[in-house]
């Protein structure tokens, strides 16, 4: 214990030490950007273990499995017992409790999980059955239905309130959507299905049972929560219920970095924690180990105008006096060309490309830069696209796997059958109805295989499912056999099947690390959406890690030596649709704060005065979050009064017909 105490004194500053060594009672740690939040949890776990707290009495709740693994792995480097602490996401913890108490909820094992697309499809089908989609007025699309229902659950808000805030043009459908939500819940209960939101909903329901709450409180005597500013209503309630008895709970977060309201996150939970636990100790971490003071001065000035905040002032631990740059350009093309040139210059000076980040509010802003980078042969990687699990070909193969786990999974059958030529939605529904009635797919596919025009394809499907369901077959071999069946379907269905096949191979590889379908589907589909989705553009002959282009949302938690924040104009950040809501604009302010605090040494903010949307030229002004004399004093400003001139076009070299002939002459033999 003496060795641990010496280690803590050596590695922690006074505020960090206080957070780590305060064992009993509620604690709220307001951890500013770059102030060592991960270190707090790492050393607090070590401190608890050193003081004799059993590892299985400690619960660490995070938003990604990677974060939990990293913190516990670091702690285990000091004491191996730390690796035995229960750490994971809210949703994975929810599943572990639901699996244990499934019978109390009326659920049977195995439970089938619905991913986002499955949920969308089910809501659409239920809307059809209820007769909502056949009316003359436009009914919300399936993705919108899922967003509305999910927001209702995560915000603990009625459908009408969600519609007024997010989809006011659909308010007249409030009654129908309330009915649809009820039918959706009933269908899932009756068919032994859970979706992503249910893992929190049912966890809270179980914790409201006195017996379950007592059991979990006795088991987990010390609770820690990471990124508390990103919790929603349900997650905050779950934390309060688990810690209600022993009150040994530490929440770590930063209200200034709450940027996921669209997922239901409530930065207000950082303030509500003090209402739930009035005697909580409030500890602020303000010593920043990432950025230089000029960068932090800008960040402090931007967030200082926030309407509601835990006031803190970030102070730099490292030296550096380069002021952030603010640069103005005539149009996005000039902005992109300048950024590309600066990236190349930094690279030429020896800064590795992957130590440079270009951040933006929305994907469309970065498109001109992609062209400029490609023109210069600068490799880059883009964060913010479609998730691996959401690609059509991966969902196809997963649906086959779901059938082997639950032969009566209607949604999986629907997707699988529609992959067969000659089977449309109506025929698929008819086949599914027969399978459900028979309670087994084998006799149904066998009968149809001998008489239907698509019988041969059904027999091939039956053979593949039969092979994958054989007694004694390993899960990896089952997935491999289904992949072998699916590859001809892939080639027939997608023009770019070569690229997609690499994903199928990746899925096979992932399956080799699992022993059963339930755990595989849980991890891949239900517990945690992909943390990052990556689209990579890289010259295969270039031996270097690429430049990073990222939306600000995807950049949270990352850092670079040099950062370019492009498109800092009103309408981009804050984004135009936030103008009607002060709450939404405040989140946009936090987005800008997050982008600024990603920079370690150099920071550049850029904007173009002219844009082009819908066939017309638009004119922009600087973001309202930056447009103040006080903030201007913190930055080196260029191009605000004198816009860079664009080159005049030269004399035409030929008329159109002559140009055509000149081009053709280039390819004609002499």
C-alpha positions as CSV (number, residue, x, y, z in Angstrom):
1,X,0.0,0.0,0.0
2,X,2.9,2.3,0.7
3,X,4.2,1.7,-2.8
4,X,0.8,2.6,-4.3
5,X,0.6,5.8,-2.2
6,X,4.1,6.8,-3.5
7,X,3.0,6.0,-7.1
8,X,-0.1,8.2,-6.8
9,X,1.8,11.1,-5.3
10,X,4.3,10.8,-8.2
11,X,1.9,10.4,-11.1
12,X,-1.0,12.7,-10.1
13,X,-1.5,16.4,-9.6
14,X,-3.4,17.5,-6.4
15,X,-6.9,17.5,-8.1
16,X,-6.3,14.1,-9.7
17,X,-5.0,12.7,-6.4
18,X,-8.2,13.9,-4.6
19,X,-10.4,12.2,-7.2
20,X,-8.5,9.0,-7.0
21,X,-8.2,8.7,-3.2
22,X,-11.8,9.8,-2.3
23,X,-13.2,6.3,-1.9
24,X,-16.5,6.6,0.0
25,X,-19.6,8.7,-1.0
26,X,-20.6,10.3,-4.2
27,X,-18.0,12.2,-6.3
28,X,-18.5,14.3,-9.4
29,X,-15.3,14.9,-11.4
30,X,-15.5,17.7,-13.9
31,X,-12.6,16.8,-16.2
32,X,-11.8,19.4,-18.7
33,X,-10.4,18.4,-22.1
34,X,-6.9,16.9,-21.9
35,X,-6.8,16.9,-18.1
36,X,-6.2,13.1,-17.6
37,X,-9.6,11.6,-17.2
38,X,-8.4,8.1,-18.2
39,X,-5.6,8.4,-15.7
40,X,-8.2,9.1,-12.9
41,X,-10.1,5.9,-13.5
42,X,-6.9,3.9,-14.0
43,X,-5.5,4.9,-10.7
44,X,-8.7,4.9,-8.8
45,X,-9.3,1.2,-9.7
46,X,-5.7,0.5,-8.5
47,X,-6.3,2.4,-5.3
48,X,-9.5,0.5,-4.5
49,X,-7.9,-2.8,-5.2
50,X,-4.8,-1.9,-3.1
51,X,-7.1,-1.0,-0.2
52,X,-8.7,-4.5,-0.3
53,X,-11.8,-3.9,-2.3
54,X,-12.6,-7.2,-4.2
55,X,-12.4,-6.7,-8.0
56,X,-15.8,-8.1,-8.5
57,X,-17.3,-5.5,-6.2
58,X,-16.2,-2.7,-8.6
59,X,-18.3,-1.7,-11.6
60,X,-17.0,0.5,-14.4
61,X,-19.5,1.8,-17.0
62,X,-18.2,3.3,-20.2
63,X,-19.5,4.1,-23.7
64,X,-17.1,1.8,-25.6
65,X,-15.6,-1.5,-24.8
66,X,-12.3,-0.2,-25.9
67,X,-12.3,2.5,-23.3
68,X,-13.1,0.0,-20.5
69,X,-10.4,-2.4,-21.7
70,X,-7.8,0.4,-21.9
71,X,-8.5,1.8,-18.4
72,X,-8.5,-1.7,-16.8
73,X,-5.5,-2.8,-18.8
74,X,-3.5,0.2,-17.6
75,X,-4.5,-0.5,-14.0
76,X,-3.6,-4.2,-14.4
77,X,-0.1,-3.1,-15.4
78,X,0.3,-2.1,-11.7
79,X,-1.8,-5.0,-10.2
80,X,-3.1,-8.0,-12.2
81,X,-6.2,-8.1,-10.0
82,X,-7.5,-4.9,-11.7
83,X,-8.2,-7.0,-14.8
84,X,-11.0,-8.8,-12.9
85,X,-13.0,-5.6,-12.4
86,X,-16.4,-5.6,-14.1
87,X,-16.0,-3.1,-16.9
88,X,-18.0,-2.5,-20.1
89,X,-20.7,-0.4,-21.8
90,X,-24.1,0.4,-20.3
91,X,-25.6,-1.9,-22.9
92,X,-23.3,-4.8,-22.3
93,X,-23.9,-4.5,-18.6
94,X,-27.6,-4.4,-19.3
95,X,-27.5,-7.5,-21.3
96,X,-25.6,-9.4,-18.6
97,X,-28.3,-8.5,-16.1
98,X,-31.2,-9.1,-18.5
99,X,-29.8,-12.6,-19.3
100,X,-29.6,-13.4,-15.6
101,X,-33.1,-12.2,-14.9
102,X,-34.8,-12.9,-18.2
103,X,-37.5,-15.1,-16.6
104,X,-38.6,-12.1,-14.4
105,X,-39.3,-10.3,-17.7
106,X,-41.1,-13.2,-19.3
107,X,-38.3,-13.7,-21.8
108,X,-36.8,-17.1,-22.8
109,X,-33.2,-17.9,-23.9
110,X,-31.8,-17.5,-26.5
111,X,-33.0,-13.9,-27.1
112,X,-32.9,-12.6,-30.6
113,X,-31.5,-9.1,-31.1
114,X,-32.6,-6.5,-33.6
115,X,-30.1,-4.1,-35.1
116,X,-31.1,-0.7,-36.4
117,X,-32.1,-1.8,-39.9
118,X,-34.1,-4.8,-38.4
119,X,-36.0,-2.4,-36.1
120,X,-36.7,0.0,-39.0
121,X,-38.0,-2.9,-41.1
122,X,-40.2,-4.2,-38.3
123,X,-41.7,-0.7,-37.6
124,X,-42.4,-0.3,-41.3
125,X,-44.2,-3.7,-41.5
126,X,-46.2,-2.9,-38.4
127,X,-47.2,0.5,-39.9
128,X,-48.4,-1.3,-43.0
129,X,-50.5,-3.8,-40.9
130,X,-52.0,-0.9,-39.0
131,X,-53.0,0.8,-42.3
132,X,-51.0,3.9,-41.7
133,X,-49.0,3.8,-44.9
134,X,-51.9,3.6,-47.3
135,X,-53.3,7.0,-46.5
136,X,-53.0,9.9,-48.9
137,X,-50.8,12.0,-46.5
138,X,-47.1,11.2,-46.5
139,X,-46.2,8.8,-43.6
140,X,-42.7,9.0,-42.1
141,X,-40.0,6.8,-43.7
142,X,-38.9,3.7,-41.8
143,X,-35.6,5.4,-40.6
144,X,-37.6,8.3,-39.2
145,X,-40.0,5.9,-37.4
146,X,-37.0,4.3,-35.7
147,X,-35.5,7.6,-34.8
148,X,-38.7,8.9,-33.3
149,X,-39.5,5.8,-31.3
150,X,-35.8,5.5,-30.1
151,X,-35.7,9.2,-29.1
152,X,-39.0,8.7,-27.2
153,X,-37.5,5.9,-25.1
154,X,-34.1,7.4,-24.5
155,X,-35.4,10.9,-23.6
156,X,-38.3,9.4,-21.6
157,X,-40.5,11.7,-23.6
158,X,-43.9,11.2,-25.4
159,X,-43.9,10.9,-29.1
160,X,-45.6,14.3,-29.5
161,X,-42.7,16.0,-27.7
162,X,-40.1,14.3,-30.0
163,X,-42.0,15.3,-33.1
164,X,-42.4,18.9,-32.1
165,X,-38.6,19.1,-31.5
166,X,-37.2,17.0,-34.3
167,X,-39.9,16.5,-36.9
168,X,-42.6,19.2,-36.6
169,X,-43.9,18.5,-40.1
170,X,-45.1,15.1,-38.8
171,X,-46.9,16.3,-35.7
172,X,-50.3,15.4,-37.2
173,X,-49.2,11.7,-37.0
174,X,-48.7,11.8,-33.2
175,X,-51.6,9.6,-32.4
176,X,-50.7,7.0,-35.0
177,X,-47.0,6.9,-33.9
178,X,-48.0,6.4,-30.3
179,X,-50.1,3.4,-31.4
180,X,-47.2,2.2,-33.5
181,X,-44.8,2.4,-30.6
182,X,-47.1,0.4,-28.5
183,X,-47.5,-2.3,-31.2
184,X,-43.7,-2.4,-31.6
185,X,-43.2,-3.0,-27.9
186,X,-45.9,-5.7,-27.9
187,X,-44.5,-7.5,-30.9
188,X,-41.0,-7.6,-29.5
189,X,-42.3,-9.0,-26.2
190,X,-44.4,-11.7,-27.9
191,X,-41.6,-12.8,-30.2
192,X,-38.8,-12.8,-27.7
193,X,-36.9,-9.9,-29.4
194,X,-34.8,-7.1,-27.9
195,X,-33.4,-4.0,-29.7
196,X,-30.6,-1.8,-28.7
197,X,-32.8,0.5,-26.6
198,X,-34.4,-2.4,-24.7
199,X,-31.1,-3.2,-23.0
200,X,-31.4,0.0,-21.0
201,X,-35.1,0.0,-20.7
202,X,-35.3,-3.5,-19.2
203,X,-32.2,-2.9,-17.0
204,X,-34.0,0.0,-15.4
205,X,-37.2,-2.1,-15.0
206,X,-35.2,-4.8,-13.3
207,X,-33.4,-2.3,-11.0
208,X,-36.8,-0.9,-9.9
209,X,-37.5,-4.3,-8.4
210,X,-36.4,-4.2,-4.8
211,X,-34.9,-7.6,-4.8
212,X,-32.8,-7.1,-8.0
213,X,-31.7,-3.7,-6.8
214,X,-30.6,-5.1,-3.4
215,X,-28.7,-7.9,-5.1
216,X,-26.9,-5.6,-7.5
217,X,-26.2,-3.0,-4.8
218,X,-24.6,-5.8,-2.6
219,X,-22.6,-7.0,-5.5
220,X,-21.3,-3.7,-6.9
221,X,-20.3,-1.6,-3.9
222,X,-18.2,0.9,-5.9
223,X,-19.5,2.3,-9.2
224,X,-17.6,4.5,-11.7
225,X,-19.1,6.1,-14.8
226,X,-17.0,7.5,-17.6
227,X,-18.2,10.3,-20.0
228,X,-21.1,11.1,-17.8
229,X,-22.0,14.1,-19.9
230,X,-23.0,11.6,-22.7
231,X,-25.5,9.7,-20.6
232,X,-29.2,9.9,-21.4
233,X,-32.2,9.9,-19.0
234,X,-32.3,6.1,-18.7
235,X,-28.6,5.8,-18.1
236,X,-28.6,8.5,-15.4
237,X,-31.6,6.7,-13.7
238,X,-29.7,3.4,-13.9
239,X,-26.6,4.9,-12.2
240,X,-28.8,6.4,-9.4
241,X,-30.6,3.1,-8.8
242,X,-27.4,1.0,-8.6
243,X,-25.8,3.5,-6.2
244,X,-28.9,4.3,-4.2
245,X,-28.0,2.1,-1.3
246,X,-24.2,2.4,-0.9
247,X,-23.8,5.8,-2.6
248,X,-20.2,5.0,-3.5
249,X,-20.4,6.4,-7.1
250,X,-18.0,8.5,-9.0
251,X,-19.2,10.2,-12.3
252,X,-16.5,11.6,-14.5
253,X,-17.3,13.9,-17.4
254,X,-17.1,17.4,-19.0
255,X,-20.4,19.3,-19.7
256,X,-18.4,21.3,-22.2
257,X,-17.8,18.2,-24.4
258,X,-21.4,17.0,-24.5
259,X,-22.1,16.8,-28.3
260,X,-24.4,13.8,-28.7
261,X,-27.9,15.2,-28.0
262,X,-29.1,13.5,-31.2
263,X,-28.5,10.2,-29.4
264,X,-30.4,11.3,-26.4
265,X,-27.4,12.5,-24.4
266,X,-28.1,15.1,-21.7
267,X,-25.3,17.3,-20.5
268,X,-27.7,18.4,-17.8
269,X,-27.0,15.1,-16.1
270,X,-23.7,16.6,-15.0
271,X,-25.8,19.1,-12.9
272,X,-28.6,16.7,-11.9
273,X,-26.0,14.4,-10.3
274,X,-25.6,17.0,-7.6
275,X,-29.3,17.0,-7.0
276,X,-29.5,13.2,-6.8
277,X,-26.5,13.2,-4.4
278,X,-26.5,16.6,-2.7
279,X,-23.6,15.7,-0.5
280,X,-21.4,14.8,-3.5
281,X,-17.8,16.1,-3.6
282,X,-17.2,18.2,-6.7
283,X,-13.7,18.0,-8.1
284,X,-12.5,20.0,-11.1
285,X,-9.6,19.0,-13.3
286,X,-8.2,22.1,-15.0
287,X,-4.5,21.3,-15.7
288,X,-4.3,20.4,-19.4
289,X,-1.6,18.0,-20.7
290,X,-2.4,18.2,-24.4
291,X,-2.5,21.7,-25.7
292,X,-0.5,24.9,-25.5
293,X,-1.8,27.9,-23.6
294,X,-2.8,30.0,-26.7
295,X,-5.0,27.2,-27.9
296,X,-6.5,26.8,-24.4
297,X,-7.1,30.5,-24.2
298,X,-9.3,30.3,-27.3
299,X,-11.1,27.2,-26.0
300,X,-11.8,29.0,-22.6
301,X,-13.1,32.1,-24.4
302,X,-15.5,30.1,-26.6
303,X,-17.0,28.0,-23.8
304,X,-17.0,31.0,-21.3
305,X,-20.2,32.3,-23.1
306,X,-22.1,29.0,-22.6
307,X,-25.4,29.5,-20.9
308,X,-25.0,26.7,-18.4
309,X,-21.7,25.2,-17.4
310,X,-19.4,24.0,-14.6
311,X,-17.0,27.0,-14.8
312,X,-13.4,25.9,-15.2
313,X,-10.3,27.5,-16.8
314,X,-7.9,25.2,-18.6
315,X,-4.2,25.7,-17.8
316,X,-1.5,24.3,-20.0
317,X,1.2,22.0,-18.6
318,X,3.3,22.2,-21.8
319,X,5.0,25.2,-23.3
320,X,4.2,26.9,-26.6
321,X,3.3,30.4,-27.8
322,X,2.0,29.9,-31.4
323,X,-1.4,31.6,-31.6
324,X,-4.3,29.8,-33.4
325,X,-4.8,31.1,-37.0
326,X,-8.1,32.3,-38.4
327,X,-8.1,32.5,-42.2
328,X,-10.7,33.7,-44.7
329,X,-11.0,32.7,-48.3
330,X,-13.2,33.6,-51.3
331,X,-14.7,30.2,-51.9
332,X,-14.4,26.6,-50.7
333,X,-11.9,25.7,-53.5
334,X,-9.4,28.3,-52.3
335,X,-9.9,27.2,-48.8
336,X,-9.3,23.6,-49.8
337,X,-6.2,24.5,-51.8
338,X,-4.7,26.4,-48.9
339,X,-5.3,23.6,-46.4
340,X,-3.9,21.0,-48.8
341,X,-0.8,23.1,-49.3
342,X,-0.3,23.6,-45.5
343,X,-0.7,19.9,-44.9
344,X,1.9,19.2,-47.6
345,X,4.2,21.8,-46.1
346,X,3.9,20.3,-42.6
347,X,4.6,16.8,-44.1
348,X,7.7,18.1,-45.9
349,X,8.9,19.6,-42.6
350,X,8.8,16.1,-41.0
351,X,5.3,16.1,-39.3
352,X,3.8,12.7,-39.9
353,X,0.5,12.9,-41.8
354,X,-1.3,10.9,-39.1
355,X,-0.3,13.6,-36.6
356,X,-2.4,16.1,-38.6
357,X,-6.2,16.3,-38.4
358,X,-8.7,18.2,-40.5
359,X,-12.1,18.6,-38.7
360,X,-15.5,19.7,-40.0
361,X,-19.1,19.9,-38.9
362,X,-20.7,18.1,-41.9
363,X,-19.3,15.7,-44.5
364,X,-20.2,18.0,-47.5
365,X,-17.8,20.6,-46.3
366,X,-14.7,18.4,-46.8
367,X,-15.5,17.3,-50.4
368,X,-13.4,20.1,-52.1
369,X,-10.5,19.3,-49.8
370,X,-10.6,15.6,-50.9
371,X,-10.1,16.8,-54.5
372,X,-7.2,19.0,-53.5
373,X,-5.5,16.2,-51.5
374,X,-6.0,13.7,-54.3
375,X,-4.5,16.1,-56.8
376,X,-1.3,16.3,-54.6
377,X,-1.1,12.6,-54.0
378,X,-1.6,13.1,-50.2
379,X,-3.2,9.9,-48.7
380,X,-6.1,10.5,-46.3
381,X,-8.5,8.6,-44.2
382,X,-12.1,9.8,-43.6
383,X,-14.0,9.2,-40.4
384,X,-17.8,9.6,-40.4
385,X,-19.3,7.3,-43.1
386,X,-21.5,4.2,-43.0
387,X,-20.7,1.6,-40.3
388,X,-19.4,-1.8,-41.3
389,X,-22.4,-3.5,-39.7
390,X,-24.8,-1.3,-41.7
391,X,-23.5,-2.4,-45.2
392,X,-26.1,-4.4,-47.1
393,X,-23.8,-7.4,-47.8
394,X,-22.8,-7.8,-44.2
395,X,-26.4,-7.6,-43.1
396,X,-27.3,-10.3,-45.7
397,X,-24.8,-12.8,-44.2
398,X,-25.7,-11.9,-40.6
399,X,-29.4,-12.6,-41.4
400,X,-28.5,-16.1,-42.5
401,X,-26.6,-16.5,-39.2
402,X,-29.6,-15.2,-37.2
403,X,-31.8,-18.0,-38.7
404,X,-29.4,-20.7,-37.4
405,X,-29.7,-19.1,-33.9
406,X,-33.5,-18.6,-34.1
407,X,-35.2,-20.5,-36.9
408,X,-38.4,-18.5,-36.5
409,X,-36.8,-15.0,-36.8
410,X,-39.3,-13.4,-39.2
411,X,-37.1,-10.4,-40.0
412,X,-34.1,-12.5,-40.8
413,X,-36.2,-14.8,-43.1
414,X,-37.6,-11.8,-44.9
415,X,-34.2,-10.4,-45.8
416,X,-32.8,-13.9,-46.8
417,X,-35.8,-14.8,-49.0
418,X,-35.7,-11.5,-50.8
419,X,-32.2,-12.3,-52.0
420,X,-33.6,-15.1,-54.1
421,X,-34.6,-14.2,-57.7
422,X,-38.3,-14.6,-58.2
423,X,-39.3,-14.0,-54.5
424,X,-40.9,-10.6,-53.8
425,X,-42.3,-9.2,-50.5
426,X,-45.7,-10.9,-50.8
427,X,-44.2,-14.3,-51.6
428,X,-41.7,-13.9,-48.8
429,X,-44.5,-13.1,-46.3
430,X,-46.4,-16.2,-47.5
431,X,-43.4,-18.5,-47.1
432,X,-42.6,-17.0,-43.6
433,X,-46.2,-17.6,-42.5
434,X,-45.9,-21.2,-43.5
435,X,-42.6,-21.6,-41.6
436,X,-44.1,-20.0,-38.5
437,X,-47.2,-22.2,-38.6
438,X,-45.1,-25.4,-39.1
439,X,-42.6,-24.3,-36.4
440,X,-39.7,-25.5,-38.7
441,X,-38.3,-24.3,-42.0
442,X,-37.3,-27.7,-43.3
443,X,-40.6,-29.2,-44.4
444,X,-41.7,-25.9,-45.9
445,X,-38.6,-25.4,-48.0
446,X,-38.6,-29.0,-49.0
447,X,-42.1,-28.8,-50.3
448,X,-41.6,-25.5,-52.1
449,X,-38.3,-26.7,-53.5
450,X,-40.1,-29.4,-55.5
451,X,-42.7,-27.2,-57.2
452,X,-42.0,-23.5,-57.1
453,X,-40.2,-21.8,-60.0
454,X,-37.5,-20.7,-57.5
455,X,-37.4,-24.2,-55.9
456,X,-33.8,-24.9,-56.9
457,X,-32.7,-21.7,-55.1
458,X,-34.7,-22.6,-52.0
459,X,-33.1,-26.1,-51.9
460,X,-29.7,-24.5,-52.1
461,X,-30.6,-22.3,-49.2
462,X,-32.0,-25.2,-47.2
463,X,-28.8,-27.2,-47.7
464,X,-26.7,-24.2,-46.6
465,X,-28.8,-23.7,-43.4
466,X,-28.8,-27.4,-42.7
467,X,-25.0,-27.6,-43.0
468,X,-24.6,-24.5,-40.7
469,X,-27.0,-26.0,-38.2
470,X,-25.5,-29.5,-38.0
471,X,-24.9,-30.8,-34.5
472,X,-21.3,-30.4,-33.4
473,X,-20.3,-27.9,-36.0
474,X,-18.2,-25.1,-34.7
475,X,-19.6,-21.6,-35.0
476,X,-16.7,-20.4,-37.1
477,X,-17.3,-23.3,-39.6
478,X,-21.0,-22.5,-39.6
479,X,-20.4,-18.9,-40.6
480,X,-17.8,-20.1,-43.2
481,X,-20.3,-22.4,-44.8
482,X,-23.0,-19.7,-45.0
483,X,-20.4,-17.4,-46.5
484,X,-19.6,-19.9,-49.2
485,X,-23.3,-20.2,-50.0
486,X,-23.7,-16.4,-50.0
487,X,-20.7,-15.5,-52.3
488,X,-22.6,-16.5,-55.5
489,X,-25.5,-14.3,-54.3
490,X,-23.1,-11.5,-53.6
491,X,-21.6,-11.7,-57.1
492,X,-25.0,-11.8,-58.7
493,X,-26.4,-8.9,-56.7
494,X,-23.6,-6.3,-56.5
495,X,-21.5,-4.9,-59.3
496,X,-18.6,-4.1,-56.9
497,X,-18.7,-7.6,-55.4
498,X,-14.8,-7.8,-55.3
499,X,-14.6,-5.0,-52.8
500,X,-17.5,-6.3,-50.7
501,X,-16.0,-9.8,-50.6
502,X,-13.1,-8.4,-48.5
503,X,-15.8,-7.5,-45.9
504,X,-17.2,-11.1,-46.0
505,X,-13.7,-12.4,-45.4
506,X,-13.4,-10.0,-42.4
507,X,-16.6,-11.3,-41.0
508,X,-15.4,-14.9,-41.3
509,X,-12.3,-13.9,-39.4
510,X,-14.3,-12.2,-36.6
511,X,-16.5,-15.3,-36.3
512,X,-13.4,-17.4,-35.5
513,X,-13.1,-15.7,-32.1
514,X,-16.6,-16.8,-31.0
515,X,-18.0,-20.0,-29.8
516,X,-21.7,-19.4,-30.3
517,X,-24.1,-17.4,-32.4
518,X,-25.8,-15.5,-29.5
519,X,-22.6,-13.9,-28.2
520,X,-21.5,-13.1,-31.8
521,X,-24.7,-11.4,-32.7
522,X,-24.8,-9.6,-29.4
523,X,-21.4,-8.1,-29.8
524,X,-21.7,-7.4,-33.5
525,X,-25.3,-6.1,-33.7
526,X,-26.8,-5.3,-30.3
527,X,-24.3,-4.1,-27.8
528,X,-22.2,-1.4,-29.4
529,X,-22.4,0.3,-32.8
530,X,-19.0,0.7,-34.5
531,X,-17.1,3.5,-32.7
532,X,-15.7,4.8,-36.0
533,X,-16.5,4.2,-39.6
534,X,-13.6,4.6,-41.9
535,X,-13.3,5.3,-45.6
536,X,-9.7,5.1,-46.6
537,X,-8.0,6.7,-49.6
538,X,-4.4,5.7,-49.8
539,X,-1.8,5.2,-52.5
540,X,-0.8,1.5,-52.0
541,X,2.7,2.4,-53.0
542,X,3.1,5.0,-50.3
543,X,4.6,3.7,-47.1
544,X,3.0,6.1,-44.7
545,X,0.0,6.4,-42.4
546,X,-2.6,8.8,-43.9
547,X,-3.9,12.2,-43.0
548,X,-7.1,12.1,-40.9
549,X,-10.2,13.9,-42.1
550,X,-13.0,13.7,-39.5
551,X,-16.3,15.1,-38.5
552,X,-16.1,16.8,-35.1
553,X,-18.4,14.2,-33.6
554,X,-16.1,11.4,-34.7
555,X,-13.0,13.3,-33.5
556,X,-14.0,13.4,-29.8
557,X,-11.4,11.7,-27.7
558,X,-8.7,12.0,-30.3
559,X,-5.8,14.5,-30.7
560,X,-3.3,15.7,-33.3
561,X,-0.1,17.9,-33.3
562,X,-1.7,20.2,-35.9
563,X,-5.4,20.6,-36.4
564,X,-7.4,22.4,-39.2
565,X,-11.0,23.2,-38.4
566,X,-12.6,24.1,-41.8
567,X,-15.9,25.8,-42.5
568,X,-16.2,27.9,-39.3
569,X,-19.0,30.0,-40.8
570,X,-22.5,30.6,-39.6
571,X,-24.7,28.0,-41.1
572,X,-21.9,25.4,-40.8
573,X,-21.1,25.8,-37.1
574,X,-23.6,26.5,-35.7
575,X,-25.4,24.5,-38.3
576,X,-28.4,26.4,-39.8
577,X,-31.1,24.1,-38.4
578,X,-30.0,24.9,-34.8
579,X,-31.0,28.5,-35.1
580,X,-34.5,27.9,-33.8
581,X,-33.3,26.4,-30.5
582,X,-31.0,27.9,-27.9
583,X,-30.3,24.4,-26.6
584,X,-29.2,23.2,-30.0
585,X,-27.0,26.2,-30.5
586,X,-25.4,25.6,-27.2
587,X,-24.5,22.1,-28.3
588,X,-23.0,23.6,-31.5
589,X,-20.8,25.8,-29.3
590,X,-19.6,22.7,-27.5
591,X,-18.8,21.1,-30.8
592,X,-16.5,24.0,-31.7
593,X,-14.9,23.7,-28.2
594,X,-14.2,20.0,-28.8
595,X,-12.7,20.7,-32.2
596,X,-10.3,23.4,-30.7
597,X,-9.2,21.2,-27.9
598,X,-8.1,18.4,-30.2
599,X,-5.0,20.5,-31.2
600,X,-1.7,20.0,-29.3
601,X,0.7,22.5,-31.0
602,X,-0.9,24.2,-34.0
603,X,-4.5,25.2,-34.7
604,X,-5.9,26.8,-37.9
605,X,-9.6,27.8,-38.4
606,X,-10.7,28.5,-41.9
607,X,-13.9,29.7,-43.7
608,X,-15.0,30.6,-47.2
609,X,-17.1,33.7,-47.8
610,X,-18.8,32.3,-50.9
611,X,-20.6,28.9,-51.3
612,X,-22.7,27.2,-53.8
613,X,-26.0,25.4,-52.9
614,X,-29.0,24.5,-54.9
615,X,-27.6,26.2,-58.0
616,X,-27.1,29.6,-56.4
617,X,-24.1,31.4,-54.9
618,X,-24.4,32.0,-51.1
619,X,-22.5,34.3,-48.9
620,X,-21.4,33.5,-45.3
621,X,-20.1,35.3,-42.3
622,X,-17.9,34.1,-39.5
623,X,-19.4,31.8,-36.9
624,X,-21.1,33.7,-34.2
625,X,-19.0,31.8,-31.6
626,X,-15.8,33.4,-32.9
627,X,-17.1,36.8,-34.0
628,X,-16.0,39.0,-31.0
629,X,-13.2,41.4,-30.4
630,X,-12.0,39.5,-27.4
631,X,-11.7,36.3,-29.4
632,X,-10.0,38.1,-32.3
633,X,-7.3,39.1,-29.9
634,X,-6.4,35.5,-29.3
635,X,-5.9,34.6,-33.0
636,X,-3.7,35.5,-35.9
637,X,-6.1,36.7,-38.6
638,X,-5.4,36.6,-42.3
639,X,-7.5,37.5,-45.3
640,X,-10.5,39.0,-43.5
641,X,-10.2,42.4,-45.3
642,X,-8.3,41.4,-48.4
643,X,-9.7,38.3,-50.0
644,X,-7.3,36.3,-52.2
645,X,-7.9,37.1,-55.8
646,X,-8.9,34.3,-58.1
647,X,-6.9,34.0,-61.4
648,X,-8.6,35.3,-64.5
649,X,-9.4,32.8,-67.3
650,X,-7.0,33.0,-70.3
651,X,-7.9,33.4,-73.9
652,X,-9.9,30.4,-75.3
653,X,-7.6,28.0,-77.2
654,X,-10.3,26.8,-79.6
655,X,-14.1,26.8,-80.1
656,X,-16.0,23.7,-79.1
657,X,-15.9,21.9,-82.4
658,X,-12.2,22.6,-82.9
659,X,-11.5,21.3,-79.4
660,X,-13.4,18.0,-80.2
661,X,-11.3,17.6,-83.3
662,X,-8.1,18.3,-81.5
663,X,-8.9,15.7,-78.9
664,X,-9.8,13.1,-81.6
665,X,-6.6,13.8,-83.5
666,X,-4.7,12.9,-80.4
667,X,-6.0,9.3,-80.5
668,X,-6.0,8.8,-84.3
669,X,-3.1,6.9,-85.9
670,X,-0.9,9.0,-88.2
